[in-house]
Structures are given as structure tokens and as C-alpha cells.
Amino acid sequence: MALRVYIFYLLLAGLVALTWWRGRSDERLAAAVCVGGTALTVLVGNKLDIHGSDFDLAAFIVDGAIFIAFLVIALRSERFWPLWVAGLQLTTVSVHLLMILSPDLPGLIFGTALAFWSYPILLLIAIGAWRTPVIERWRVAHDVASRQGIT
């Protein structure tokens, strides 16, 4: 297995720990989607180590389901980071569609494009989890300030 896969697993474990420490439901759900998506990707045989340039229907379905899950999180969230995560996952789904349109695309480009967007997604979820207590304190202060009468 490639070194980047071990790094990804380490980052994923760190993300789960961070979301349980500082995150709330959106961050925890997004981390769970990442864990579930990773497990499903490995289960369908991708092994997170893409070398071929053939369209992989199973990986496309998994990535599409992950996109839908991130989109649902983004649509129900009050935070902005889930929109970025859903957008980056849409980019991953688009790479699969590109393989249908251009099957002669070298496998290295395909594999790199699919693997690349996983890291910014983890980073955005981590930033969202890290900032959650700050945002909640700001919202509480803002809500209290809006209820006070002008004197």
C-alpha cells in the first residue's frame, strides 16, 4: 500500500478524534461519511490506490453517494464549510464522468485527481470542527446582544 494511503488513514483518524472533541453534529456526520466512504471504497475493491484508467462503476457509485450525503449536510447546516466539502466531492464525481468522456486519459491523472480532493475535504471538515466552539460562542453573544434593549 502506498505511503499516501497510510497518511490518509492517519489524517482520517485524527479528523474523527477532532470532530468528537470539538465538533457538533454536522462535523461528526461529515467525518462519519468520510469513514463510511473510505470503508466502502476499500470494500468495492478500489483500495484507494488507483492505477488504471478504466471507468470504475462501483467507485463512481460510492463517490456519488458520498456527494449526496455531503450535499444533504450542506443544505441543512447553518455553517458554510459543508458547501465547500460538497463542491469538492462534486469535483471527484466529475473526474469519474470525465473518464467516460475520455477513456484514453492516462490512469495516473485519473488516480491523482480522485485522490487529491480527499485531503482538502478532510482539512475543511477539521477546520469546521476546530472553529465550532468559536462560532457557538459568537452566536450566543450575538443572540444575547440582540435581545437587550437600547438604553
KAURSUL-V786773 format. One record per pair of residues at least 12 apart in sequence whose C-alpha atoms are under 7 Angstrom apart, sorted by the first residue. I is the first residue (numbers start at 0). J is the second residue. D is the distance in whole Angstrom. If there is no record, write none. Layout:
BEGIN
i:I j:J d:D
i:I j:J d:D
END
This chain:
BEGIN
i:4 j:47 d:7
i:14 j:30 d:7
i:14 j:121 d:7
i:14 j:125 d:6
i:15 j:30 d:6
i:17 j:125 d:7
i:17 j:128 d:7
i:18 j:128 d:5
i:21 j:128 d:6
i:21 j:129 d:6
i:21 j:131 d:7
i:21 j:132 d:7
i:22 j:128 d:4
i:22 j:129 d:7
i:22 j:131 d:6
i:25 j:72 d:7
i:25 j:76 d:7
i:26 j:124 d:6
i:26 j:127 d:7
i:26 j:128 d:6
i:29 j:69 d:7
i:32 j:65 d:7
i:36 j:61 d:7
i:36 j:65 d:6
i:39 j:61 d:7
i:40 j:58 d:6
i:40 j:61 d:7
i:43 j:57 d:6
i:45 j:58 d:7
i:49 j:110 d:5
i:50 j:106 d:5
i:50 j:107 d:6
i:50 j:110 d:6
i:51 j:106 d:5
i:52 j:102 d:7
i:52 j:104 d:7
i:52 j:105 d:6
i:52 j:106 d:4
i:52 j:109 d:6
i:53 j:102 d:7
i:54 j:95 d:7
i:54 j:98 d:6
i:54 j:99 d:6
i:59 j:92 d:7
i:59 j:95 d:6
i:62 j:92 d:6
i:63 j:92 d:6
i:66 j:85 d:6
i:66 j:88 d:5
i:66 j:89 d:6
i:69 j:81 d:7
i:69 j:84 d:7
i:69 j:85 d:5
i:70 j:85 d:5
i:73 j:85 d:7
i:80 j:123 d:6
i:80 j:127 d:6
i:84 j:120 d:5
i:84 j:123 d:7
i:87 j:116 d:6
i:87 j:120 d:7
i:91 j:113 d:6
i:91 j:116 d:7
i:94 j:109 d:7
i:94 j:112 d:7
i:94 j:113 d:7
END
